[in-house]
Amino acid sequence: MKKLHKLTALLLALALVALAGCQQKRAPDPSSVLGDLPAAPGNSQAPAAPEKSLMQQGQELVAEMAEMAGSSQYVHFYTDDQGMRDLLAAVQEGDFSSPQAVYAIRFPEEGINSLLELAGMDSLDSFPQELQRNIIARAVSSMPTQLNAMGGADALAAASICTASKSFVNGQVAENVIYLYTYRDAVPATVTFFPGEGGAVYASGMLILHDSFGAYSLEELVELLGRMGAEVETVAE
């Protein structure tokens, strides 16, 4: 429990740093990473393919990241640091074929306001609408990076070279959400979904290499993220 309290405090500090940055410059729109998101498809005479769920879309990104980490040639291309190579070598041994459980993590407005208050900033209502969107996106997108930062510089750097992203269309996504994938014999992974216009969605994935994070129970995870204003629900288990 002491470890949980320590991790909560450090994660909170990192979240405040991320949000404080919003006072200095405007956070980039998530879609700017890969350019414009795809427009929603128009009418077509061809039958539409079944729409994949967010869980399926995210699992495809996890599989792509696992393939990156599992390729010695890919890893050696990006780094000659032995510490990073060792971390990713451990990932190679994992089984990412089927998640043990998947959780959805959301940050409601009240949670964002709590973080802003701790950072000495005004509530979301005091910001223009466009900046509110960017502040929320920054808080959500920074979470996976914060979790890896808790594992040290090697964990953060190693996870950063095995990220994956894609854009797709799903008209059911109304808010930013993180899917946390946990596995019986592999490291956890996150996929963050950002809805755009016309049903377009941008997804960004990252492996979680902080070695103790995957050991938390659902109750501990809810408590940990709840202290940061997040809401956690089970998608599949």
N, C-alpha and C positions, 0 to 999 in steps of 0.2 A: 504493500500500500504506500509506503514511503516513496518507492520508485515511481509509482503512479502520480503522486503529488508533485514530485520533482519534475517529471516529464510534462505535466500540465502547466506548471509555472513557466518552464522554458518555452513550450509551444506558444503560450499566451504572449510571452515577450516577443517572440518572432512575429506573431500575428500583428502585434502593435507596431512593430517596425514596418511591416508591409503596408499597413493602413496609414501610418504616418507619412509614408512616401506620397500619398495622395495629396498632401498639403503642398508638395513642392512641384509636382508635375502631373499631367493627366495620364492615367493608366491607358495603355494601348488596348484597342478593341481586340478581343480574342481572334476575330476573323482575319486580322492583319498578319497573323503568323504565316498563313498559306495563301493570302490574297482573298479575293471575294469568295464568299460561300456560294455554293451552287443554288440556282433559282429552283423553285418548286417546279416539277414537271408539268407541262401543259397537257391538254387533252390528246389522247392517242388511241388509235384503233386497236393497237396491240394490247392484250390483257396485261394488267399491271402485275408485277412480281409481288409476292407476299412481303409485307413490310417487316423487316427484322426488328426485334425488340431492342431496347437500349442494352440489356444484358448481353444479347448476342453480339451487338456491335462492339461493345466493350471487350468481350472475350476474344474477338478477332484481333483487337489491338494488343491484348495481353499475349496472345500467341505470337504476334509479330515481334514484340519486345523479347519474349523468351528465345525466339530464333536468333535475334541479334546477340543476346548474351551467350547463347550456345555456340556461336561461331568464333573460334579462336582467331581466325583470320580477320574478322570484323573488329574484335576487341583489340588485337595487336595493331590494327590500322589506326585506331584512335588513341591508344595509350601504351606506353612501355613501363608504366608504374606497376610494380609488383603487387602493392596493396590493393589496387583497383582490380587487377587481374584475378587475384585470389577471391575477391568478393564475387566477381562474375563467374568464376569457375564453380563456385558453390551453387550459383543459380542454374548452371548447366545440368546439375543433377536433379533438379526439381521436375515434378510432374504437373504441368499446367493444363492437362487435357480437360479436366472438369473441376470447377470450383467447389470447395466444401460448403461455402456460404458466401452470399453477396449482400452487401449493405448499401443503402442509399443514404448519403450525408447531405443535408441541406442547411443553409444558413438563412433563417427567416430575418425579417427586418429588425425584430427586437434584438436578435443576437448580434447583428452588425452594429446596432446602436449601442449595445453594451461595450463592444470593443472600442467604438469611437469615443465613448465617454471615458474609458480607461486611458485612452491616448490623449485626453484633454481636448477633443474635438467636438464640434456640434453634432446633432443628430442628422440622419440622412435627409430629413425634410428641409434642412437649411441649405442643401446643395441643389443646383440645377438638376433636372431630370436626367440629362445625359451623364453627368458626373456621378449621380447615384448608381446608375447602371455600371459604371466603371469601377466604383468603389466595391460594390458587391462582387463583381467579377474578379477583382484583385484578391479579395478575402478568400474566395472559393479556390481560385487557381493556385494560391500560394500554399495551401494546406499540404499537398503531397511533397513539395520541396521542403517545407518545414519539418515534416516527419523524417525525411532523409537527412536533413541537416543535424538532427538530433543524434544520428549515428556517426557523425564525424565527417571530415572533409572527403575522405576516400569514398564513403557511402554516397554522399551527395554527387560527387564527380562521376562515379561509376554508374549511378542511376541516370545521370544526365546524358550519357552517351548511348543509352538504350531506350530513349523515349520514342514514342510513335504517335502519329496523329492522322486524322482523316476528316472529311466532310461528307455528310449524307443528308437525306431528307426524311424528316419524321415530324409530322404535324402535331404529335401528341406531347412534345416537349415544351413546357411553358416556362420553365425556370432553370437556372444553373443548378446542377446537381453533380455530386461525386459518387461514383460507384466504387466501393471497396471490395475487391475480390480476395478471398482467403482460400488457401489450399492446404490439404493435409500434408503434402510432401513438397511444398514449394513456398517461396517467399510471397508475401501479399503483393497486390498491385492495385493501382487506382486508375480510373478513367474519369475525366471530368468532361461533362457535356455542357456546351453553351448554345442555347437556342438563338437563331438569327431570324431574318425576315423570310416570309413565304414558306415556313416549315423547314428551313435549312438549319442544320446542327453542325457545330464544330466539336470534335472530340479529341482530347489530348491524354495520353497514357504515360504512366511512370511506375516502374517497379519500386517497392518499398524495401530498402536494404538495411534499415535500422533493425538490428538483430533481435531486439526485445519486443518490438511492436506486435509482431504476429502472435506473441504468447498471451496477449490480453484476451480475456473472455468478453462476450458481448456486453455483459453488465459493466465491466471496467471500461470498455470502449465507449459506451453511452455516457458514462460518468466523465471520462476524459474529454470527449468532444463537447459534451453538454456544458462544461465549464467555459468553453470558448464560444458558447452561443449557438452551437450546432444541434440539429435534430438528426437522430439516426433511426432508420427503420430497416427491417429485414426484407430483402427482395426475394432471396431464395436460400434454402439451406437443406 
